[in-house]
Amino acid sequence: MAELTVGATVRLVSRPPYLKTADPMPMLRPPNLLELGTQGVAITRNPGGTWTVKFERGTYLLDSQYLELVDA
């Protein structure tokens, strides 16, 4: 798999136990807010292999294990 980069389009391939919002005061949200296969844009890379990803239904912090790069 190619390395994720900032600005890359990514797809949700599995759901985490919860979604953590990327707000100044993060909140935990239920994982069913995003369907499998939902595409978003990688905004920033965070320490520990997590990414800030902007989806149509919000911006969340996700581990890279839940994401795959979408071929251009």
N, C-alpha and C positions, 0 to 999 in steps of 0.2 A: 504494500500500500504506500502511496505517496505521502509525504509529510504534510500535515496541515499547516497552512500559513494564514496570516491575517488577511482578511478579504476573500478567503476561499468560501465557496458554497459547500455546505456540509449537509448530511442527511442523518436523522436520528434512526439508529439501527436497533437499539434496545432501550428500554425505559429504566431510568434509575429508580430507587425506592421512593424518591421524592424529587421535586424540582426546587432549586434554590434561585430566587430572583436575583438579578444583578443590580438591584436598587441600592442607594446609599445606606438604607436600613433593610438588609436582605430578609426575605420571608420564605418559609418553606411552603410549597404548594403541592397538591396531589399530582402524581405523574400522568394521570389521564388527561391533563390539559393539552398535551401534545400527542398526536397520533404517530405511530411508527411510520417512517418514511417522510415525515415532515422535513422540509428543507429550510435552512437558515444560512446566515452569513457569520463567519467567525470574525468577531470584532477585536478581541485581544487575547493573548496567551497569558495565563496566570501561573504563579508558582505551583508546583505539584502536579503538572500535567493537566490542569483544568483550562477550559476555554470559556470566554464570554461569547455567547451565540445569540444573535438577534433573529427571532422567528416572528412570523406574522402575529402570533398571540403573546408576544412578550419577549424579554431578554433574560436569559438564564445562564447560570454557571454550570457547566457540564464537564465531567471527566472525558478525556479523549476516547476511552473505551466504548462510550455510547454513540460515537460519531464516526461517519466515514466520509471521505472526500467524494464529491460529485464530479464525475468526469465532465470536462468543459465541452 
